[in-house]
Amino acid sequence: MREIERVCISCYKTFNRNKLIKMKIVEGNLIINPSGYLVGRSYYLCYNVDCINKLKNSKKLEKTLKNKVKLSTDFWEVVQKEVSLYEQ
């Protein structure tokens, strides 16, 4: 059986879906959806810290999401926590 692959919205590299941070827009907020319990359109981000920082410091995320969402002030902190949990 072939593994499911997705593309990182920052570096555009293809990864196994389990090796990416899954994000979803819910009621105008971008949330991290690690368990995949929410269905529908999702966005994926790889665990590479340089990739995350590049996305954080550019307008690429807003362009990808087509300005449908405003990020909460602690969104990037949550992403960093997710990365640190993955590295352990």
C-alpha positions in Angstrom: 0.0 0.0 0.0 1.3 3.4 -0.9 1.8 6.0 1.8 -0.1 9.3 1.6 2.1 12.2 0.8 1.5 16.0 1.2 3.4 19.1 0.3 4.8 21.6 2.8 3.3 25.1 2.2 6.7 26.7 2.8 9.3 24.7 1.0 7.0 22.8 -1.4 8.8 19.5 -0.7 6.8 16.3 -0.5 6.7 14.4 2.7 4.8 11.5 4.3 1.6 13.0 5.8 2.7 11.8 9.3 5.9 13.8 9.1 4.1 17.2 8.7 2.3 19.6 11.0 -1.4 19.5 9.9 -3.2 22.8 10.1 -6.9 23.7 9.4 -9.1 26.8 9.3 -11.9 26.5 11.8 -14.3 29.5 12.3 -11.7 31.9 10.9 -8.8 30.6 13.1 -5.9 28.6 11.9 -5.4 25.7 14.3 -3.0 22.8 14.5 -4.8 19.5 13.9 -2.3 16.8 15.0 -4.7 13.9 15.3 -6.4 14.6 12.0 -9.9 14.5 13.5 -11.0 17.5 11.5 -11.8 16.7 7.9 -11.7 18.9 4.8 -9.1 21.3 3.4 -5.9 21.2 5.4 -2.5 22.8 5.1 0.8 21.1 5.9 4.1 22.4 7.3 7.3 20.4 7.7 9.1 20.2 11.0 12.2 22.0 9.6 12.9 25.0 11.9 14.4 27.0 9.0 11.3 26.4 6.9 9.0 27.5 9.7 11.0 30.7 10.4 11.0 31.5 6.6 7.2 31.1 6.6 6.8 33.1 9.8 8.9 36.0 8.4 7.2 36.2 5.0 3.7 36.8 3.6 3.7 33.3 2.1 1.2 31.9 4.7 -1.2 34.7 4.1 -1.0 34.2 0.4 -1.5 30.5 0.7 -4.5 31.0 2.9 -5.8 33.8 0.7 -6.2 36.0 3.7 -9.1 33.9 5.0 -7.7 33.8 8.5 -6.0 35.9 11.1 -3.3 34.2 13.2 -3.6 34.2 16.9 -0.7 35.9 18.8 0.5 32.5 20.2 0.2 30.5 16.9 3.9 30.4 16.3 4.6 29.4 19.9 2.2 26.5 19.4 4.0 25.5 16.2 7.4 25.7 18.1 6.0 23.4 20.8 4.8 20.9 18.2 8.3 20.9 16.6 9.9 20.3 20.0 7.6 17.4 20.7 8.4 15.9 17.4 12.1 16.1 18.0 11.9 14.3 21.3 
